[in-house]
């Protein structure tokens, strides 16, 4: 099929501590590390990324981190500001606003929950643009 590439599925390895991550990295010696939902990790992850970037100053390791940069109250979320400041390159992706279909950069909280971290999907959050987003109650 012209124009299509075959992609190989890569395993995911959940980690909860820097020590777990270091052991896994030493065992597997990856050239690419992906961190998803980075906003939920503690400062140890930002410190580990700094350590890994310094260790591989020759450019033999690529780290890709994805996460929300702001919470529903438009405040910096978790370690994302620190990761953004460490990055050689930042690409900010947008969703489509549930209200008007413009590019959306905010998470709109549905309902009255004041929790910053609440696991859910379309039942709890919608993507909204700057004009359609309303701040939830202050927590």
Rosetta constraint file for C-alpha pairs under 8 A:
AtomPair CA 15 CA 20 HARMONIC 5.88 0.50
AtomPair CA 15 CA 21 HARMONIC 5.88 0.50
AtomPair CA 16 CA 20 HARMONIC 6.76 0.50
AtomPair CA 16 CA 21 HARMONIC 7.74 0.50
AtomPair CA 17 CA 21 HARMONIC 6.39 0.50
AtomPair CA 17 CA 44 HARMONIC 7.19 0.50
AtomPair CA 17 CA 45 HARMONIC 7.87 0.50
AtomPair CA 18 CA 22 HARMONIC 6.04 0.50
AtomPair CA 18 CA 44 HARMONIC 6.07 0.50
AtomPair CA 18 CA 45 HARMONIC 6.63 0.50
AtomPair CA 18 CA 48 HARMONIC 6.45 0.50
AtomPair CA 19 CA 23 HARMONIC 6.18 0.50
AtomPair CA 20 CA 24 HARMONIC 6.24 0.50
AtomPair CA 21 CA 25 HARMONIC 6.06 0.50
AtomPair CA 22 CA 26 HARMONIC 5.99 0.50
AtomPair CA 23 CA 27 HARMONIC 6.09 0.50
AtomPair CA 24 CA 28 HARMONIC 6.02 0.50
AtomPair CA 24 CA 29 HARMONIC 7.99 0.50
AtomPair CA 25 CA 29 HARMONIC 5.20 0.50
AtomPair CA 25 CA 30 HARMONIC 6.47 0.50
AtomPair CA 30 CA 61 HARMONIC 7.35 0.50
AtomPair CA 31 CA 60 HARMONIC 6.16 0.50
AtomPair CA 31 CA 61 HARMONIC 4.58 0.50
AtomPair CA 31 CA 62 HARMONIC 6.13 0.50
AtomPair CA 32 CA 61 HARMONIC 5.70 0.50
AtomPair CA 32 CA 62 HARMONIC 4.67 0.50
AtomPair CA 32 CA 63 HARMONIC 5.75 0.50
AtomPair CA 32 CA 64 HARMONIC 7.54 0.50
AtomPair CA 33 CA 61 HARMONIC 7.65 0.50
AtomPair CA 33 CA 62 HARMONIC 6.29 0.50
AtomPair CA 33 CA 63 HARMONIC 4.76 0.50
AtomPair CA 33 CA 64 HARMONIC 6.20 0.50
AtomPair CA 34 CA 63 HARMONIC 5.89 0.50
AtomPair CA 34 CA 64 HARMONIC 4.76 0.50
AtomPair CA 34 CA 65 HARMONIC 5.77 0.50
AtomPair CA 34 CA 66 HARMONIC 7.92 0.50
AtomPair CA 35 CA 63 HARMONIC 7.66 0.50
AtomPair CA 35 CA 64 HARMONIC 6.16 0.50
AtomPair CA 35 CA 65 HARMONIC 4.52 0.50
AtomPair CA 35 CA 66 HARMONIC 6.17 0.50
AtomPair CA 36 CA 65 HARMONIC 5.94 0.50
AtomPair CA 36 CA 66 HARMONIC 4.93 0.50
AtomPair CA 36 CA 67 HARMONIC 6.24 0.50
AtomPair CA 37 CA 41 HARMONIC 7.76 0.50
AtomPair CA 37 CA 65 HARMONIC 7.86 0.50
AtomPair CA 37 CA 66 HARMONIC 5.86 0.50
AtomPair CA 37 CA 67 HARMONIC 4.52 0.50
AtomPair CA 37 CA 68 HARMONIC 7.20 0.50
AtomPair CA 38 CA 65 HARMONIC 6.28 0.50
AtomPair CA 38 CA 66 HARMONIC 5.86 0.50
AtomPair CA 38 CA 67 HARMONIC 4.88 0.50
AtomPair CA 38 CA 68 HARMONIC 7.65 0.50
AtomPair CA 38 CA 79 HARMONIC 7.20 0.50
AtomPair CA 38 CA 80 HARMONIC 6.82 0.50
AtomPair CA 39 CA 67 HARMONIC 5.45 0.50
AtomPair CA 39 CA 68 HARMONIC 6.13 0.50
AtomPair CA 39 CA 69 HARMONIC 7.20 0.50
AtomPair CA 39 CA 77 HARMONIC 5.86 0.50
AtomPair CA 39 CA 78 HARMONIC 4.75 0.50
AtomPair CA 39 CA 79 HARMONIC 5.55 0.50
AtomPair CA 39 CA 80 HARMONIC 5.50 0.50
AtomPair CA 40 CA 78 HARMONIC 6.29 0.50
AtomPair CA 40 CA 79 HARMONIC 7.66 0.50
AtomPair CA 41 CA 45 HARMONIC 6.15 0.50
AtomPair CA 41 CA 78 HARMONIC 7.25 0.50
AtomPair CA 41 CA 79 HARMONIC 6.90 0.50
AtomPair CA 42 CA 46 HARMONIC 7.56 0.50
AtomPair CA 42 CA 78 HARMONIC 7.31 0.50
AtomPair CA 42 CA 79 HARMONIC 6.67 0.50
AtomPair CA 43 CA 47 HARMONIC 6.28 0.50
AtomPair CA 43 CA 79 HARMONIC 6.24 0.50
AtomPair CA 44 CA 48 HARMONIC 6.00 0.50
AtomPair CA 45 CA 49 HARMONIC 6.12 0.50
AtomPair CA 46 CA 50 HARMONIC 6.25 0.50
AtomPair CA 46 CA 79 HARMONIC 6.65 0.50
AtomPair CA 46 CA 82 HARMONIC 6.71 0.50
AtomPair CA 46 CA 83 HARMONIC 6.06 0.50
AtomPair CA 47 CA 51 HARMONIC 6.22 0.50
AtomPair CA 48 CA 52 HARMONIC 6.07 0.50
AtomPair CA 49 CA 53 HARMONIC 6.04 0.50
AtomPair CA 49 CA 63 HARMONIC 7.73 0.50
AtomPair CA 50 CA 54 HARMONIC 6.20 0.50
AtomPair CA 50 CA 86 HARMONIC 7.26 0.50
AtomPair CA 51 CA 55 HARMONIC 6.08 0.50
AtomPair CA 52 CA 56 HARMONIC 6.11 0.50
AtomPair CA 53 CA 57 HARMONIC 6.00 0.50
AtomPair CA 53 CA 61 HARMONIC 7.53 0.50
AtomPair CA 56 CA 60 HARMONIC 5.95 0.50
AtomPair CA 56 CA 61 HARMONIC 6.01 0.50
AtomPair CA 65 CA 83 HARMONIC 7.94 0.50
AtomPair CA 67 CA 80 HARMONIC 7.09 0.50
AtomPair CA 68 CA 77 HARMONIC 6.77 0.50
AtomPair CA 68 CA 80 HARMONIC 7.25 0.50
AtomPair CA 69 CA 76 HARMONIC 5.82 0.50
AtomPair CA 69 CA 77 HARMONIC 5.39 0.50
AtomPair CA 69 CA 80 HARMONIC 5.45 0.50
AtomPair CA 69 CA 81 HARMONIC 6.88 0.50
AtomPair CA 70 CA 74 HARMONIC 5.14 0.50
AtomPair CA 70 CA 75 HARMONIC 5.12 0.50
AtomPair CA 70 CA 76 HARMONIC 4.56 0.50
AtomPair CA 70 CA 77 HARMONIC 4.73 0.50
AtomPair CA 70 CA 106 HARMONIC 7.31 0.50
AtomPair CA 70 CA 107 HARMONIC 7.99 0.50
AtomPair CA 71 CA 75 HARMONIC 5.52 0.50
AtomPair CA 71 CA 76 HARMONIC 6.50 0.50
AtomPair CA 71 CA 77 HARMONIC 5.40 0.50
AtomPair CA 71 CA 106 HARMONIC 7.75 0.50
AtomPair CA 71 CA 107 HARMONIC 6.75 0.50
AtomPair CA 71 CA 116 HARMONIC 6.85 0.50
AtomPair CA 72 CA 106 HARMONIC 6.71 0.50
AtomPair CA 72 CA 107 HARMONIC 5.05 0.50
AtomPair CA 72 CA 108 HARMONIC 5.72 0.50
AtomPair CA 72 CA 109 HARMONIC 6.04 0.50
AtomPair CA 72 CA 116 HARMONIC 7.43 0.50
AtomPair CA 72 CA 135 HARMONIC 6.90 0.50
AtomPair CA 72 CA 136 HARMONIC 7.08 0.50
AtomPair CA 73 CA 135 HARMONIC 5.55 0.50
AtomPair CA 73 CA 136 HARMONIC 6.51 0.50
AtomPair CA 73 CA 138 HARMONIC 7.68 0.50
AtomPair CA 74 CA 106 HARMONIC 7.20 0.50
AtomPair CA 74 CA 135 HARMONIC 7.81 0.50
AtomPair CA 76 CA 80 HARMONIC 7.12 0.50
AtomPair CA 76 CA 81 HARMONIC 6.46 0.50
AtomPair CA 77 CA 81 HARMONIC 7.32 0.50
AtomPair CA 79 CA 83 HARMONIC 6.28 0.50
AtomPair CA 80 CA 84 HARMONIC 5.96 0.50
AtomPair CA 81 CA 85 HARMONIC 6.27 0.50
AtomPair CA 82 CA 86 HARMONIC 6.43 0.50
AtomPair CA 83 CA 87 HARMONIC 6.26 0.50
AtomPair CA 84 CA 90 HARMONIC 6.84 0.50
AtomPair CA 93 CA 105 HARMONIC 7.98 0.50
AtomPair CA 94 CA 103 HARMONIC 5.79 0.50
AtomPair CA 94 CA 104 HARMONIC 5.43 0.50
AtomPair CA 94 CA 105 HARMONIC 5.45 0.50
AtomPair CA 95 CA 103 HARMONIC 5.83 0.50
AtomPair CA 95 CA 104 HARMONIC 4.90 0.50
AtomPair CA 95 CA 105 HARMONIC 6.59 0.50
AtomPair CA 95 CA 127 HARMONIC 6.29 0.50
AtomPair CA 96 CA 101 HARMONIC 5.23 0.50
AtomPair CA 96 CA 102 HARMONIC 5.76 0.50
AtomPair CA 96 CA 103 HARMONIC 4.91 0.50
AtomPair CA 96 CA 104 HARMONIC 5.08 0.50
AtomPair CA 96 CA 127 HARMONIC 6.49 0.50
AtomPair CA 96 CA 128 HARMONIC 7.20 0.50
AtomPair CA 96 CA 129 HARMONIC 7.75 0.50
AtomPair CA 97 CA 101 HARMONIC 4.57 0.50
AtomPair CA 97 CA 102 HARMONIC 5.37 0.50
AtomPair CA 97 CA 103 HARMONIC 5.94 0.50
AtomPair CA 97 CA 104 HARMONIC 4.80 0.50
AtomPair CA 97 CA 126 HARMONIC 7.72 0.50
AtomPair CA 97 CA 127 HARMONIC 5.19 0.50
AtomPair CA 97 CA 128 HARMONIC 4.31 0.50
AtomPair CA 97 CA 129 HARMONIC 5.41 0.50
AtomPair CA 97 CA 132 HARMONIC 7.84 0.50
AtomPair CA 98 CA 126 HARMONIC 6.38 0.50
AtomPair CA 98 CA 127 HARMONIC 5.91 0.50
AtomPair CA 98 CA 128 HARMONIC 6.03 0.50
AtomPair CA 99 CA 128 HARMONIC 6.87 0.50
AtomPair CA 99 CA 132 HARMONIC 6.72 0.50
AtomPair CA 100 CA 129 HARMONIC 8.00 0.50
AtomPair CA 100 CA 132 HARMONIC 7.63 0.50
AtomPair CA 102 CA 129 HARMONIC 6.35 0.50
AtomPair CA 103 CA 128 HARMONIC 7.85 0.50
AtomPair CA 103 CA 129 HARMONIC 5.95 0.50
AtomPair CA 104 CA 127 HARMONIC 5.69 0.50
AtomPair CA 104 CA 128 HARMONIC 4.75 0.50
AtomPair CA 104 CA 129 HARMONIC 3.92 0.50
AtomPair CA 104 CA 130 HARMONIC 7.08 0.50
AtomPair CA 105 CA 127 HARMONIC 6.96 0.50
AtomPair CA 105 CA 128 HARMONIC 6.50 0.50
AtomPair CA 105 CA 129 HARMONIC 5.79 0.50
AtomPair CA 105 CA 130 HARMONIC 7.20 0.50
AtomPair CA 106 CA 127 HARMONIC 5.79 0.50
AtomPair CA 106 CA 128 HARMONIC 5.28 0.50
AtomPair CA 106 CA 129 HARMONIC 6.19 0.50
AtomPair CA 106 CA 130 HARMONIC 7.07 0.50
AtomPair CA 106 CA 133 HARMONIC 6.81 0.50
AtomPair CA 107 CA 125 HARMONIC 6.17 0.50
AtomPair CA 107 CA 126 HARMONIC 5.83 0.50
AtomPair CA 107 CA 127 HARMONIC 4.95 0.50
AtomPair CA 107 CA 128 HARMONIC 6.22 0.50
AtomPair CA 107 CA 133 HARMONIC 7.87 0.50
AtomPair CA 108 CA 125 HARMONIC 5.39 0.50
AtomPair CA 108 CA 126 HARMONIC 5.02 0.50
AtomPair CA 108 CA 127 HARMONIC 5.85 0.50
AtomPair CA 108 CA 128 HARMONIC 6.01 0.50
AtomPair CA 108 CA 133 HARMONIC 6.14 0.50
AtomPair CA 108 CA 134 HARMONIC 7.04 0.50
AtomPair CA 108 CA 135 HARMONIC 7.62 0.50
AtomPair CA 108 CA 136 HARMONIC 7.85 0.50
AtomPair CA 109 CA 113 HARMONIC 7.82 0.50
AtomPair CA 109 CA 124 HARMONIC 5.99 0.50
AtomPair CA 109 CA 125 HARMONIC 4.86 0.50
AtomPair CA 109 CA 126 HARMONIC 6.77 0.50
AtomPair CA 109 CA 136 HARMONIC 6.44 0.50
AtomPair CA 110 CA 123 HARMONIC 7.35 0.50
AtomPair CA 110 CA 124 HARMONIC 5.06 0.50
AtomPair CA 110 CA 125 HARMONIC 5.66 0.50
AtomPair CA 110 CA 126 HARMONIC 7.37 0.50
AtomPair CA 111 CA 124 HARMONIC 7.09 0.50
AtomPair CA 112 CA 136 HARMONIC 7.42 0.50
AtomPair CA 112 CA 137 HARMONIC 7.27 0.50
AtomPair CA 114 CA 136 HARMONIC 7.46 0.50
AtomPair CA 114 CA 137 HARMONIC 6.60 0.50
AtomPair CA 114 CA 138 HARMONIC 6.91 0.50
AtomPair CA 114 CA 139 HARMONIC 5.11 0.50
AtomPair CA 115 CA 139 HARMONIC 7.03 0.50
AtomPair CA 116 CA 139 HARMONIC 7.91 0.50
AtomPair CA 120 CA 124 HARMONIC 5.62 0.50
AtomPair CA 120 CA 125 HARMONIC 7.23 0.50
AtomPair CA 121 CA 125 HARMONIC 5.94 0.50
AtomPair CA 122 CA 126 HARMONIC 5.98 0.50
AtomPair CA 128 CA 132 HARMONIC 5.73 0.50
AtomPair CA 128 CA 133 HARMONIC 5.21 0.50
AtomPair CA 129 CA 133 HARMONIC 5.89 0.50
